Structure formats: structure tokens, C-alpha cells
Amino acid sequence: MDKAPLGPLKEHQHVEYSSDDPSMNRIKGEGRQTITEWLWRKVGLGAVLLLLCCSPGICLIRAGLRDVKHSVHARRESWGRGPDTPAENTE
């Protein structure tokens, strides 16, 4: 029975050694069957993880931008000139 670094091999697995360097090997039978399955495991799950990690920061940035917008609006109104009030003619 062949033995992998993390335990015994399953029935469908086989260790393939490099003829140039026998210390290099790979276990056959562990790859993805289709390109779509491989893409989902590599790209899809990575994108989901990225969104989960970035979503709190995105929410904080949106809240900060909203606060800045409201403070600019409040400052304009405190000066007596709202967004709908035309500017005074200074001539």
C-alpha cells in the first residue's frame, strides 16, 4: 500500500513519481473532473470569500460618504442658503 504524507491513499489514488527527481511526486485522482468545477472552487469561492471580507469596509465607506453629504447639506442650510435657494446677486 502506498502511503501519502497525510495518511494512506484511497483506492482511486495513485502516486506518480518524476523520473528526473524521485522526491517530486503527485497523487493522481485528486484533480477536478471538469473545468467548471475547478473554476467554481478557485474563482467562485474566492470571490464569495472576498465579498464577505470586504462587505464591512464597504458599508463603513458608504455610511461615511452619506454622513459627509448630510453635513455639507446641513452647513449650506445653516448659512441660510439651501440647495433650492438661488444665490444672491452681489452686484
N, C-alpha and C positions, 0 to 999 in steps of 0.2 A: 504494500500500500504506500502510495506517495504521500508525503506529508508537506503541507503548506506552512508558511511561517506562523499562521494563526490557528493551526489545527489540521485535522485530517481533511483530505479532499472529498468532495461528494462524488457520486458515481459518474455524473456527466462531465466532470472536470478532468483536465489532463495538464500536466506541467510540460511546457515546451522550453527546452534549453537552447541557447545560442551556440552554434558550432564554433564561433570565434572566441567566445568568452563564456565558459560553462557557469560562471557565477551569475550571469544575467539570465533571467527566465521570466516566463509569463504563464499565467494559468488560463488555459483555453476554456471556453464555456461560460465565462462571466460577462461577456460583452452584451450590448443591447441588440435585440433582434432586428429592429427597424430604425431608420433614420428619424422618424417622428418620435419614437420612444426616447431615443438619445437626445434629440432636441428638447423635448419636454423636460427630461431630467437635468440637462445642463442649462438651457436658456430659460425655460418656463419657470422652473422652481427658483432659479436665481433671481429672476425678475420679481417674483412674488416676495421673496425674502428681502430684496432691495426696497420694494414698496412698503413692506411692513416696518423696516428700519427707518425709512425716510419720512413716513407719514407724520410722526410727531413734530419734526422740524418744519415740514411744510405747513402744518396747522399753525405753528407759532409764527412763522413768517407772514401768513395770511392775516392772522389776528393783529400783528404789529402794523402791517400796512393799513388795515382797517382803522386802527387807532390813530395813525398819522393822518389819515383822510378826515376823520372826525375832528381832530384837534385843529387842523387847518380851517375847516368849516366853522368851528366854534370861534376861532380867532378872528375870522372875517366878520362874523356877526357881532363880536364884541367891539369891533372898530366902527360899527354902525353901518356897515355896508355888506349886505348879504349877497349871495350869489345871483339873486334876481334883481337887485337894485343896480341901476346904471351908475357908472362913475360920474362924479360931479365935474362940471366944466370948470376948469381953472383959469379961463381967460378973463 
